[in-house]
Amino acid sequence: MFTFVGVAIALLATLFAYFKWTYKYWERRNLQYLEPKIPYGNGTGPFKRTENAGFRFKRQYEELKSRGWKHGGLYSILNPIYLVADLDYIKNIMTKDFHYFTDRGIYYNEKNDPLSAHLFALGGPKWRHLRTKLSPTFTSGKMKQMFQTLVDCVPQLLQQIDKNVPVDIKEVLGCFTTDIIGSCAFGLECKTFEDENSPFREYGRKFFQVSNLKIAKFLFSGNFPNVARTLGVTITSKDVSDFFISVVEDTVKYREKHNLVRKDFMQLLIDLKNTEKEQMLTIEELAAQCFVFFIAGFETSSTTMTFALFELAKRPDLQQQVRDEIETVLAKHGNITYDAIQDLKFMDQVIDETLRMYPPVPVLTRKCVKDYKIPDQDVIIQKGTRVFIPVLGIHYDSDLYPNPSQFDPDRFSEEKKKSRHGYAHLPFGEGPRICIGMRFGLMQTKVGLTALLKNYKFSVNSKTQTPLKMKPNSFILAAEGDVWLNAQKV
């Protein structure tokens, strides 16, 4: 017993000493840092989170700025994190010196979890090749081709509002965007309004459900990716993975057997599969790209529309200003058309301000792929170091946005945008890894808001818990609980 206790004490002492030595990493690299605590560094325990990580990095950003630092070091367990506060440094990392930071540093496991190996997570030559091949899907020309699919989903959205007053707006908009993405990504009718147990809606929800096991997996795989791959750690649950791979496999077989060609995302991937002989896409790789388009597309857009309507419901004056613009523009164009949507300039400002206050991804990540010297600093960021860009902190910086907690679309007038740093607004990221689906996301958001605000006046229902609280363990910034709105016909 004494021997066992002695060995245990020695191991703990060694582990403690190793943590202490590791936590001097930034000091040895000549970079100021925020003091870490054993064992989670500057993070929190995975099972004790009471707030979304975006808010923690927001506070850390504010701490760096209060000390007059342009950047600083953090730790996640035993891993050094480089946190950037200076917008010029952020511009360098995301764009000017992008070749040093091509990867996101997000865990994926092609062998055991094929759906995790998608465009958002991949790095290196494979990412570059896919990005180049998929980019043509998201040009303005392709958006015009897909536009009618979005408009076709509007009648069911309006029927759902009519049937449910007050309305759980996030749920209804989740069905709307699921139907749109299901059609554009898979060429399938999801029918989520008709069938509340639609598998697309069910598995889409399930992916975003967070358990303690999932949190532990995220933390472990993010900090020790090579070990996690060796151990076969997966992030996507097997039933979700099986469903999406099966849907893609069946769709590809059906189209190829019947020579069916559609102008959608799936078709571009099928064409890639059949023409790229050297880097031919497997069904699993094809499914991974459809999966991330579906997951990112339905959740971010429905959340953004929810937050926009919530803020406009609190400000009837601004809501009426958007409605007046919609009426003027539709009177000119005759209907909801692609060109009409482009003319909604004040709505653009409303969406930009919504994305400032509620950025879907509150923290952006990059991974240094070769040693990088910070300009004008005696600091080298070593290859393999993860870089965090605190989007939420930047968006709530009162030096950039006075009274940042106030919803004010006027911040995004052309004049005010020109007066601000170009990297002060990062809801979609920037540089070569800017969100590939940005145009599509904004298009479906504008179609949804146009249809709803043209037909209804919204106010906040008493069932909504205000102020809104964000889900603590969600990767996408999303409200905890339901957002209930009253909808009155115009």
N, C-alpha and C positions, 0 to 999 in steps of 0.2 A: 504493500500500500504506500509506504513512504517513497519507494522507488518510483511508483506511478505518479505520485504527487510532484516529486522532484522533476521528473521528465516533463510533466504538464506545465509546471512553472517555467522551466527552461524554454519550452516551446513558445509559451506566451510572451516571455521576455524577448525572445528572438523576433517574434512577429511584431511586437511593439517597437523594437529597435528598427526593424525594416520599414515600418510605417513612418517612423520619425525621419529616417534617412530619405525615404521617397518624397516626403513632404518638404524636403529642402531642394527639390529638383529645380523649381523656378528660381530660387536664390542662386543656385549654381549656374543657371542660364542667364543671370543678370537681369531678370524681370521681376518687378514688384508683383505681389500676389496677395489675395485675401486669405486669411488664416484658416486652414482646414481643421477638421476634427476627426479623430479616429472613430469608426472605420469608414464613414461615407464621404470623407473629404468635405467639400462645400455643398454636398447634396444632403438629402434626407433619407431616412430608412424607407424602403419600398412599401412597407405596410402602415406607415404613419403619415402619409401625405394628406394634408388638409387643403392644399391649393394646387392649381396647375403649375407645372414646372416653369411655364412662361413667366409667372409672377415672381418666382425666385430669381430667375435670371434678370428680370426687370429691376429688382432691388439691387442685385449685384452690379448691374450697369450703373445704377444711380450712385452706388458706393464708389465705383471707379471715378465717376465724374466729380463727385464731391471732393475727392482727393486730388483732382486735377490730372488724373491718369488718362492716357489715350487708349490703354489696353492693360491687361493684367492676367495673372495666372490663377487657375482654379484646379481643383482635383475632384475626380469622380472615382471613389474608392482609391485605387492605387494609380489611376491614370491621370496624367496632366491634361488640362483643358486650357486652351488659349481663348480668352474672352476679349472681344474687340468692341471698343466704345467710339473710336474716332471714325467718322464717316469716310474720310479719305482712305484710311487703312482698309475699311470695308470695301470700298470701290476697287482698291488694288487686289484684294483677295478674290472678289467675285468676278472681276472683269480684266483689269489691266494685267495682273500677274496670275491669271486663272490657271495657266499651265502648271503652277505649283500646287493648285488646290482643285484638281479636276474631280475628285471623289467626294461623296457626302459622308463617308464613314458610317453608313447605316448597315446593320447586320443583315445578311441574306445567306441562304443555304440552298444552293441549286439542287443538290443531291436529295436531301431529305424534305425540303420545303420549296418545291419548284416555283410556287406562286410568289415567293418572297424575292425572287431574282428578276425584278421588273425594272423598268427604266429609271424610276425614282431612286432605287437603291444601288443599282449597278455602278461600277466605276471602270476606269481604264479603257482600253481599246474597244471592249464589248459595248460599253455605254456609248462611246463616240459613234460607233458603227450604227447602232440602233437609233440613236438620236437623229443622225443624218437621214436615215431611211424613213423615220416616222414623221419628221417635221413637215413634209408636204401635206400630211393629213389635216394640218391645222392652219393652213393658209386661209386668207379671206375668201378665196374662190371656193374652197372646200366647205367653209362655214355656210356660204350661200346655198350650196347643194344640200346641206343637212337642215337648213332653216325650217323647211316645211314640216319636218318631223317634229320639231319643237312646237310649232303652232298647232299641229294635230293633237297634241296632248292637252291643250288649253281647255277645251269644253269640259273634260272630266274634272279638271282642277276647279272650275267654276261651279260645277254641279256639287262637288264635295263641300265647297264653302256654303252653298245654299242649304245643304242637308244638315250642317253642323254649326249651330250658333249657340254659345261661343265656340270658337274653333281652336283646336290644338294645332297651331300653325306650322310648327316644325314637322309634325307627323304628316300633315297633308302635303307640305312641300317636299318632304322626303319621298313620298309616293310619286309626286310629279317628276322629280329629277331621276328617280329610279326608272320610270317608264321611258323617259327621254334617253338616258344612257343605255338602257337595255336595248333599245331600238338601234341607236347609233353605233354601239360597240359590238352587239351580238346579232343585230338584225332580227330581234325577237320581241314579241309583245309580252311585257311582264304582267300587265293587267293588275297592278297593285291596288287600284281604287276598287276594282270589282272583287278581288280576292285578298282579304287582309292577311291570309297565310301564304301569299305569293312567295315562292322559294327565293326569288331575287331579293325581295324585301327582308325576308327572314334571315338569309345568310349575310346580307349586307349589314343588318343590325348586329348579327352575331359577331362579325369581324370587329366591330367597335366596342363590344362588351369587354370589360376589363375585370379579370379575377386576380387574386393574389399570386396565383401560379404564373399568369401572364406577365404581371409586373416583375416578378422575380426573373423570368426568362429574358425580358427586355433589358433589365439591369445587368444580368450576367453576360448575355450575348453582346451587349453594347460595349462592355468593358473588357471582355475576354473573347473576341470573335473567333479566333483560331481554335481555342479550346472548345468553344461552343459547337463549331462545325465538326470537330473531331468526335464530340459526344453526340452529334446528331440532333442538337437542339432545334426545335421548330417554333415558329411564331404563329403561323396559320393553322387553325385546328383542322383535323383530318377531314371532317365532314364538309367544311367550307371548301377546302382544297379539292376534294373529290367532286363536289357539285360543279364548280366552275370549270375544271378540266373536262368533265364529262359533257357539259353544255358546249364548250368550244369544239371538242372532238366531234360531237354529233352534227354541229352546225357546219363544220368544214367538210365532213363526209357528204352531207346533204347537198351543199352548194356544188362541190366538185362532181358529184354523181349526176346532178341535173343541169350542170353548166349554168348555174344561177349566179349572176353578178349584180351586186348592189354597190351604191356609192357610199360606203361607210368604212369605219375603222377596221372592222373585221376583214373586209375585202383587201385592204392594203396589206394586211398581215398575211393573208392567203397568197397574194401575189409575191410577197417577199419570200414566203416559204417555197414557192414553186420556181422562182427565178434565181435566187441566191444560191448557187451551187456550192460555193466555197464556204459560206457561213449560213447554211440552210437552217431555218428556224424549226425546232421540234414542236410538237403539239404543246408540250409543257411550257416552252418559251413563249409560244404564241398566246397561250392561256394567261401567262403572267402579265403580258402587256394589256390584254383585255381587262384583266382583273384590276390592275391599278387605275386604268382609265375609268372603270366602273366605280370603284371604291372612292377614288379622289373626286370624281365628277359629281356623284349624287350627294355626298356628305357636305363638301365645302360649299357648293352652290345653295343647297337647302338651308344650311346654317347662315350663310350670308344674307339670304332673303329674309330669314326669320329675324335676324338682328336689325336689318334695315326697317322692316315693318314695325318692329317693337319700338324703335327710336321715332319713327314717323307717327306712330300711334300716340306717343307722348307729346308730339309737336304738330297739332292740327294745321298750323300755318304753313309749315314746310310740306306737310302731306298735300295740302291744297295746291301749293306751288308746283309739286311734281305732277299732280293730276291736271292742272291747267296746261302744263307743257305737253303732256300726253294727248290731251284733246286737240291742241293746236297742231301737233305733228301728225296725228292720225287724220285730221281733217285735210291736211296737205297731201298725205300719201294714200288715204282711202282705207287703209287697213294696217294690221301689224305685219310689216314687211321688213326684210333685212335692212333696206335703206332707211326706213322709218326709225328703226332701233338705233341706227348710227346718229340720227339727228337729236336724240334725247340727251342733250348736254348737261342739263341740271341733274338728271337722273344719274349720269356719270359721276357727278360731284357727290351725290348722296351715297352711291356705292363705294366710291373712294374713301369717304369719311367713315362709312361702316367698316370697311376693311382696315382703316387705321385703328379704330377703337377695338375691333374684334378680328385681328388677323388670324386666318384659319390655322396657319403654322406659326406659333408665337416665337419659336426659336429655330433659326436656320443653322445647319451644320455643314462643315467642310472637313476634309482630311488632307493634311499636307503630304504630298506624294514625293517631294524631294526637299532637302534642306533649303530654307528660305530666310534671307536676311531682311528684317524689317527696315524699310527706308529710313534713313537718318537716325537709326537706333543701333546700339551695340547689342542687338538681340537676334539670335538665329532660332527660328522655329524648326525643330528637327522633323525629319521624315517620319510619318506615322502619327504625328500629333493631331488630335481632333481640335477643330476651331468652331467656336459657337458665336453666332451673331444674334444678339438679343433684340429681335424685331419688336416685341411688345414694349421693351424699355425705350427704344428709339421713338416709337409711335406715341409714347406718353411723355416725351421729353418736353418740358415747358419752354425750353429755349427754342425749340423747333415749332411747337404747337402751344401757344398760350392757352391757359384753361383747358388742358388736354382731356379732362373728363366730360367736357361739354360737347354735345353733338352739333357740329357746325359745318355743313357742306360748303360754305363759302371759303373754307381753307383751301379748297381745290379749284378755285377759279384759275383761269390761265395765268393771270397776273401773279397770284400768290404762289402758284406752283413754280413759276420761273424764278421767284425770289428765294426759293429753298434749295438746299443741297439735293442733287438728283438721287441720293441714296437714303433720303429721310423717310421714304415710303416704300416698304418692301413686302407687300402682301403676297407677291408671287415670286420673290427672290429677284435676282438680277444676273446679268452676264449670260454666258453660254448654257448655264443650268437653270435659267429662268423657267418657270412652269410652262411646259410645252402645251398644256391645255388652257392657257390663260384666255385666249380669244373665245374658246368654246364656253368656258365657265362664265365669263362676263355676258356672253350672248344669251345663255339660258337664264341667267339671273335677271337680265333686262326684260326678256320675254315674260317671265313669271310676274315680275313687279308691274309691268305694263298692263297685263291682263287683269291683275287683282286691283290695282289702284284706279284703273279705268271704270271698274264696276262697283267698287265698294269703298266706303269710308271705314277706317279701322280705329279702334280705341282699345286700351288695355283693360282686360277683364280682371275682376278681383281675384280670380283663381290663380293668377300669375304672381309668384313670389318675387317681390321687388325689394331692394335692387337684385338684379340677376346675379347668381353665383355660378362660377364656371366649374365644370367637372374636374376634379383634382387629378384623375389618372388618364384623361383623354389626350391622345396625340393631337387631334384637331381641337381647337378652342370651341367648346360647345357649352350651352347652358345646362345646368343641373335642373332636372324637373322640366315640366312642360311650360310652354309660352302660350297662354290663352289670350285670344283677341276677340273682341266683338266686331262683327262685320255687318255694316248697314248698307243696303243697296243705294247706289247713287241715284 
